[in-house]
Amino acid sequence: MMEPDKVDLVFEGGGVKGIALAGAVECLETMGLKPQNVVGTSAGAIVAALVAAGYSARDVRGIVAGLDYRRFRDMRLLDRFPVVGPVLGLLREKGLYEGAYLESWLRKLLAESPRQVHTFKDLHWEDEEGREVDPKYRYRLQVVATDLSRRRQIVLPWDIRDYGRDPDQLDVAWAVRMSMSLPFFFEPVRLEDGQGHTSFIVDGGVLSNFPVDILDDESAHPRWPTFGLKLVERTRADGREEVVPCRIQGPVSLLKAVISTMLEAHDTRYIEQKNFDRTIAIPTLGVKTTDFGLREEQVHALYQAGYTAAERFLQTWDFQGWIRRYRQSEPPSQETAGERAREGITALAASM
């Protein structure tokens, strides 16, 4: 049985641009749609965690609008010395900023949330009609991170079992901190597996910033839709992303361009039509991933951009039409970004 008042959400990452995601959620709630299971990467993991914890979109709006994003740039004492300090931070800790403020800030918000969230055990999802829940949807929240040491994507809390830990006992704020570990900016999270091995965990966007199909059950009759909330620089008339070239003028802008390309390129290139058709593309108004010094008017403009994008999307969304096109008469499967990447790596190795 279809339940048109419910929706699953997948939030793309994008640093401070994630403010726009909260605006989109407010529009969905205003239209009577209730988020059920949510997935987030990087900044998208913050918004996803707040939504999963029971905060309304209006609550999230107040949280993101009142936040001083400059406080995310927390350096250790020795790293504060001009020129030498940041270099030492990169060499010693592998990141400019500690990330401790981000984690403690989120942990406090989650503890004070309607669901009083501490660990993923507090985020068990139960079917309102008493149906048995597919284990895939046991948790209201899943966050995506990257294990550089094992060269793989991890989905938390599920994959924490590979490190000898119980998913129920995983601290939610810590998991989001892993997903938010933007390479070079935030220190990687060191995760031990209980056998003497330490993995370096960084931003989930390194491998996939927009895993919009992660909640799919591939059934011919899904009960409610999954929407992807994707952050783009600009949108064309057809709703697709219009790519704006980066201006590279020095080493800092080059580093930012490298990170942006790493986080965004393959998801932008290989998004499938069935996923594009359920994606809300949100223009980010020229704001960059690492623009931590946003003015109040920029925060408001980003939030409004998210609201407007969702409003526009819902005007043409047809869940029944999407099901008929992609579930009841599935088109030939397309190669995933990972498959294409593996082919490219194989070809490169063969040529060397």
C-alpha positions as CSV (number, residue, x, y, z in Angstrom):
1,M,0.0,0.0,0.0
2,M,1.4,3.4,-1.0
3,E,1.7,6.1,1.7
4,P,2.1,9.4,-0.2
5,D,2.6,11.4,2.9
6,K,5.9,9.8,3.7
7,V,9.3,10.2,2.1
8,D,12.9,8.9,2.5
9,L,15.6,11.5,1.9
10,V,19.3,11.4,0.8
11,F,21.3,14.5,1.5
12,E,24.3,15.4,-0.5
13,G,27.3,16.9,1.2
14,G,28.8,20.3,0.4
15,G,30.4,21.9,3.5
16,V,28.6,25.0,4.6
17,K,26.3,24.8,1.5
18,G,24.4,22.2,3.4
19,I,22.3,25.1,4.9
20,A,20.2,24.9,1.7
21,L,19.2,21.3,2.5
22,A,17.3,22.5,5.5
23,G,15.3,24.9,3.4
24,A,14.3,22.0,1.1
25,V,13.2,19.9,4.1
26,E,11.0,22.7,5.4
27,C,9.2,22.9,2.0
28,L,8.6,19.1,2.0
29,E,7.2,19.3,5.5
30,T,5.0,22.2,4.6
31,M,3.6,20.2,1.8
32,G,2.7,17.4,4.3
33,L,5.6,15.0,3.6
34,K,7.1,13.3,6.7
35,P,10.7,12.1,6.5
36,Q,11.2,8.5,7.5
37,N,14.7,7.1,6.7
38,V,17.4,9.6,5.9
39,V,21.0,9.3,4.6
40,G,23.6,12.0,4.6
41,T,27.2,12.6,3.4
42,S,29.5,15.3,4.8
43,A,27.4,18.4,5.6
44,G,24.3,16.4,4.5
45,A,25.0,14.1,7.4
46,I,24.5,17.0,9.9
47,V,21.1,17.9,8.4
48,A,20.1,14.2,8.2
49,A,21.1,13.6,11.8
50,L,19.0,16.5,13.0
51,V,16.0,15.4,11.0
52,A,16.4,11.8,12.2
53,A,16.6,13.0,15.8
54,G,13.1,14.5,15.5
55,Y,13.8,18.2,14.8
56,S,11.4,19.9,12.5
57,A,12.6,21.7,9.5
58,R,11.8,25.0,11.3
59,D,13.9,23.9,14.2
60,V,16.8,23.1,11.8
61,R,16.4,26.5,10.2
62,G,16.9,28.2,13.6
63,I,19.9,26.0,14.3
64,V,21.7,26.6,11.0
65,A,20.8,30.3,10.9
66,G,22.2,30.9,14.4
67,L,25.4,29.0,14.0
68,D,28.8,30.8,13.8
69,Y,30.4,28.7,11.1
70,R,33.8,30.2,11.8
71,R,33.9,28.2,15.0
72,F,34.2,25.0,12.9
73,R,37.8,26.2,12.2
74,D,39.1,25.0,15.5
75,M,42.9,24.6,15.7
76,R,45.1,23.1,18.3
77,L,47.2,25.5,20.3
78,L,50.4,24.9,18.5
79,D,48.7,25.1,15.1
80,R,47.6,28.7,15.7
81,F,51.1,30.2,15.1
82,P,51.0,32.0,11.7
83,V,52.4,30.2,8.7
84,V,54.2,27.5,10.6
85,G,51.2,26.3,12.7
86,P,48.9,25.3,9.8
87,V,51.8,23.5,8.1
88,L,52.6,21.6,11.3
89,G,48.9,20.8,11.7
90,L,48.8,19.3,8.2
91,L,52.0,17.3,8.7
92,R,51.3,16.1,12.2
93,E,47.5,15.7,12.3
94,K,46.8,15.5,8.5
95,G,44.3,18.4,8.8
96,L,44.1,22.1,9.4
97,Y,41.2,22.0,11.9
98,E,40.6,19.6,14.8
99,G,36.8,19.1,14.3
100,A,36.2,18.9,18.0
101,Y,33.8,21.8,18.1
102,L,31.7,20.3,15.3
103,E,31.4,17.0,17.2
104,S,30.6,18.5,20.6
105,W,28.1,21.0,19.1
106,L,26.2,18.2,17.3
107,R,26.4,15.9,20.3
108,K,24.7,18.5,22.5
109,L,21.9,19.1,19.9
110,L,21.2,15.4,19.5
111,A,21.0,14.9,23.3
112,E,18.5,17.7,23.5
113,S,16.5,16.6,20.5
114,P,12.9,15.2,20.7
115,R,14.3,11.7,20.5
116,Q,17.2,12.4,22.9
117,V,19.7,10.8,20.6
118,H,23.1,9.6,21.8
119,T,23.8,6.3,19.9
120,F,22.2,4.7,16.9
121,K,20.2,2.5,19.3
122,D,18.1,5.7,19.9
123,L,17.4,5.8,16.2
124,H,15.7,2.5,15.6
125,W,12.9,2.8,13.1
126,E,9.6,1.1,13.8
127,D,6.8,0.8,11.2
128,E,3.7,2.7,12.4
129,E,1.5,0.0,11.1
130,G,3.3,-2.7,13.0
131,R,4.9,-4.4,9.9
132,E,8.1,-6.2,10.2
133,V,11.0,-3.8,9.3
134,D,13.5,-4.9,6.7
135,P,16.9,-4.9,8.5
136,K,18.1,-2.4,5.8
137,Y,15.9,0.2,7.4
138,R,16.5,-0.6,11.0
139,Y,18.0,2.8,11.6
140,R,16.4,6.1,10.8
141,L,19.8,7.5,9.9
142,Q,22.7,6.3,7.8
143,V,25.8,8.3,7.1
144,V,28.4,7.7,4.5
145,A,32.2,8.1,5.1
146,T,35.4,6.9,3.4
147,D,38.1,4.6,4.8
148,L,41.3,5.7,3.2
149,S,43.3,2.9,4.7
150,R,41.0,0.2,3.3
151,R,40.2,2.2,0.2
152,R,36.5,1.7,0.5
153,Q,33.2,3.5,1.3
154,I,31.6,2.8,4.6
155,V,28.0,3.2,5.6
156,L,27.4,3.8,9.3
157,P,26.3,2.4,11.6
158,W,26.2,-0.9,9.6
159,D,29.8,-1.1,8.6
160,I,31.2,-0.3,12.1
161,R,30.9,-4.1,12.6
162,D,33.9,-4.5,10.4
163,Y,35.9,-2.7,13.1
164,G,34.7,-4.9,15.9
165,R,32.0,-2.6,17.2
166,D,28.3,-2.8,17.8
167,P,26.2,-0.6,15.5
168,D,23.7,0.1,18.2
169,Q,26.4,1.5,20.5
170,L,28.0,3.8,17.8
171,D,27.9,7.5,18.9
172,V,25.9,9.4,16.3
173,A,27.9,12.6,16.6
174,W,31.1,10.7,16.1
175,A,29.7,9.0,13.0
176,V,28.7,12.4,11.5
177,R,32.2,13.7,12.4
178,M,33.7,10.9,10.3
179,S,31.5,11.8,7.4
180,M,32.4,15.5,7.7
181,S,36.2,15.0,7.7
182,L,36.9,17.1,4.6
183,P,40.4,16.1,3.5
184,F,43.1,18.6,4.5
185,F,40.7,20.8,6.3
186,F,39.5,18.5,9.1
187,E,41.7,15.9,10.8
188,P,40.8,12.4,9.7
189,V,39.1,10.2,12.4
190,R,41.3,7.3,13.5
191,L,39.3,4.2,13.8
192,E,40.8,1.0,15.3
193,D,39.5,-2.4,14.4
194,G,40.5,-4.2,17.6
195,Q,43.2,-6.2,15.9
196,G,45.9,-3.5,16.0
197,H,45.0,-1.9,12.7
198,T,44.1,1.8,12.5
199,S,42.0,3.2,9.6
200,F,41.9,6.9,8.6
201,I,38.3,7.9,8.0
202,V,37.4,11.0,5.9
203,D,34.5,12.7,4.1
204,G,32.1,10.3,2.5
205,G,32.1,12.4,-0.6
206,V,35.6,11.2,-1.6
207,L,33.9,8.1,-3.1
208,S,30.3,9.2,-3.4
209,N,28.8,12.5,-2.3
210,F,25.3,11.6,-3.5
211,P,24.4,7.9,-2.9
212,V,20.7,8.5,-3.8
213,D,19.9,4.8,-4.4
214,I,21.2,3.6,-1.0
215,L,17.7,3.1,0.4
216,D,16.2,1.4,-2.7
217,D,14.6,-2.0,-2.1
218,E,14.1,-2.5,-5.9
219,S,10.5,-3.6,-5.3
220,A,7.9,-2.9,-8.1
221,H,5.6,-1.3,-5.5
222,P,7.6,1.0,-3.1
223,R,5.4,2.4,-0.3
224,W,6.8,5.9,-0.6
225,P,9.4,7.7,-2.6
226,T,13.0,8.5,-2.0
227,F,14.1,12.0,-2.9
228,G,17.7,13.1,-3.4
229,L,18.7,16.6,-2.3
230,K,21.6,17.6,-4.5
231,L,23.6,20.9,-4.2
232,V,24.5,22.5,-7.5
233,E,26.1,25.8,-8.5
234,R,23.4,26.7,-11.0
235,T,20.5,25.0,-12.6
236,R,19.5,25.1,-16.3
237,A,15.9,25.5,-17.5
238,D,15.5,21.7,-17.5
239,G,16.6,21.5,-13.8
240,R,19.9,19.9,-14.5
241,E,23.1,21.3,-13.1
242,E,25.0,24.0,-15.0
243,V,28.7,23.6,-14.2
244,V,30.6,26.8,-13.5
245,P,34.4,26.6,-14.0
246,C,36.5,27.2,-10.9
247,R,38.8,30.2,-10.9
248,I,42.3,29.0,-10.0
249,Q,44.7,31.8,-9.2
250,G,47.1,30.3,-6.6
251,P,47.8,27.3,-4.4
252,V,44.8,27.9,-2.1
253,S,42.3,28.1,-4.9
254,L,44.0,25.1,-6.5
255,L,43.6,23.1,-3.3
256,K,39.9,24.1,-3.1
257,A,39.4,23.1,-6.8
258,V,41.0,19.7,-6.2
259,I,38.8,19.0,-3.2
260,S,35.6,20.1,-5.0
261,T,36.4,18.0,-8.0
262,M,37.2,15.0,-5.7
263,L,33.9,15.3,-3.9
264,E,31.6,16.2,-6.9
265,A,32.9,15.0,-10.2
266,H,31.8,11.3,-10.5
267,D,28.4,11.8,-9.0
268,T,27.7,14.7,-11.4
269,R,28.8,12.7,-14.4
270,Y,27.2,9.4,-13.7
271,I,23.9,10.1,-12.1
272,E,21.3,7.8,-13.7
273,Q,18.1,9.2,-15.3
274,K,15.9,7.3,-12.7
275,N,17.8,9.1,-9.9
276,F,17.8,12.5,-11.7
277,D,14.1,12.3,-12.0
278,R,13.7,12.1,-8.2
279,T,16.5,14.6,-7.4
280,I,15.8,18.1,-6.1
281,A,18.6,20.2,-7.5
282,I,19.4,23.1,-5.2
283,P,21.5,26.1,-6.5
284,T,24.1,27.2,-4.0
285,L,24.4,30.8,-5.2
286,G,28.2,30.8,-5.6
287,V,28.9,29.7,-2.0
288,K,31.8,27.3,-1.8
289,T,32.2,24.2,0.4
290,T,34.8,25.8,2.7
291,D,33.3,29.3,3.0
292,F,33.0,29.2,6.7
293,G,32.6,33.0,7.2
294,L,29.1,33.3,5.7
295,R,27.2,36.5,6.3
296,E,23.6,36.3,7.8
297,E,22.1,37.3,4.4
298,Q,24.0,34.5,2.7
299,V,22.7,31.9,5.2
300,H,19.1,33.1,4.6
301,A,19.6,33.1,0.8
302,L,20.9,29.5,0.8
303,Y,18.0,28.4,2.9
304,Q,15.5,30.1,0.6
305,A,17.1,28.5,-2.4
306,G,16.5,25.1,-0.9
307,Y,12.9,25.9,-0.2
308,T,12.2,27.2,-3.7
309,A,14.0,24.3,-5.4
310,A,11.9,21.7,-3.5
311,E,8.7,23.7,-4.2
312,R,9.5,23.7,-7.9
313,F,10.3,20.0,-7.9
314,L,7.0,19.0,-6.3
315,Q,5.0,20.8,-8.9
316,T,5.9,18.2,-11.5
317,W,6.7,15.1,-9.3
318,D,4.6,12.0,-10.2
319,F,5.3,9.0,-8.0
320,Q,3.1,6.7,-9.9
321,G,4.7,7.7,-13.2
322,W,8.2,7.2,-11.7
323,I,7.2,3.7,-10.6
324,R,5.7,2.7,-14.0
325,R,8.8,4.0,-15.8
326,Y,11.6,2.6,-13.5
327,R,10.2,-0.2,-11.4
328,Q,7.5,-1.9,-13.4
329,S,9.4,-1.8,-16.7
330,E,13.0,-1.4,-15.6
331,P,15.2,-0.1,-18.4
332,P,18.5,-1.8,-19.2
333,S,20.9,-1.4,-16.3
334,Q,23.6,1.3,-16.6
335,E,27.2,1.0,-15.4
336,T,27.7,2.5,-12.0
337,A,30.3,5.1,-11.4
338,G,32.3,2.5,-9.4
339,E,32.3,0.1,-12.3
340,R,33.5,2.8,-14.8
341,A,36.1,3.9,-12.3
342,R,37.4,0.3,-12.0
343,E,37.6,0.0,-15.8
344,G,39.5,3.2,-16.0
345,I,42.0,2.0,-13.3
346,T,42.4,-1.3,-15.1
347,A,43.1,0.3,-18.4
348,L,45.6,2.7,-16.9
349,A,47.4,-0.1,-15.2
350,A,47.5,-2.1,-18.4
351,S,49.1,0.9,-20.3
352,M,51.9,1.3,-17.7
